[in-house]
Amino acid sequence: RSCCYKNQSSLRKLNVDANGIGDEAGKEMIRALMGQSDLFELSLGDNEIGCQSCVALGELLSCPNTKLEKLNVENNSIDDDGMASLTNALVTNNTTTLRDLNLSLNRNITQTGWQTFAACLRNPNSALETLDVSSTNLAKEGVASMGYSLVGNTTLKTLNMYDLGTNGIPNITATGWQDFFACLRNNKELTLRQLDLRYNSIDDGGLLALKYALVGNRSNKSSIEILDLSHNHQIDSTAWRSFFTCLGSPSVALKELHLCGNNAIADKEMGQMAESLSGNETLETLNVCENDSITCSGTAPFSNLLCDKS
């Protein structure tokens, strides 16, 4: 179908979330939008769209006159074939404008689909700055492919990967996270600023790998400024104490750190954190709510730190 219809309008944003549109109707609606060259935000979340709609989205994204920057297709029926259509459009369009893509809660995509999608992040013409792949079937191979694809990527700034499965069990394995963090450590051009890792299966080894990724082997600061590790229950207290030592490193650029719901963080761990933060000049927001193991003895070091005027 042609990308150059004459039904131009002033439409810039369209949100049709949660309307039960379905795949066939979704395809027709998306194709009707191809003449809307000023459209820069499209939200189709929770509509049971699948492969046919993804083919139409691929056509829309391939239009030379498209200005679409933000696309939300969360909680739909997208599978590997649909992912292939989206990926092909993003990789082959040398003038892609898409900066924000939400694929969260699409659980029909297998490891094959995620490995295919990783080509988008390897594409030197990629404009993606924000990507949400939360609560999908990313699993070990998918998260490893995501990590490898970030090596050399210089555009992605926000990556949301919280992993709350349908049964409450994370899909990404602990070893998958270790592979992912190793890729971040080896990426000297990483531009990632925000990383959401809530409700995951990161274990002691994974947290250690993340610590090394944050500290790195570079003389310049790490790029990651906002990190959410809330509700990671496979990490023990010893690993948390080791992780908190990196907060004193001058190469760590964290401005926000969220650690809610991690009961392995108790008084001793809070003491280590306070000690490391004594020389920290970057952290602006610290969130340790819902940690039932912390008592007044654990908060005392922070009181002393805040009262220290030296």
Disulfide bonds with the S-S distance in Angstrom:
Cys3-Cys63 2.45
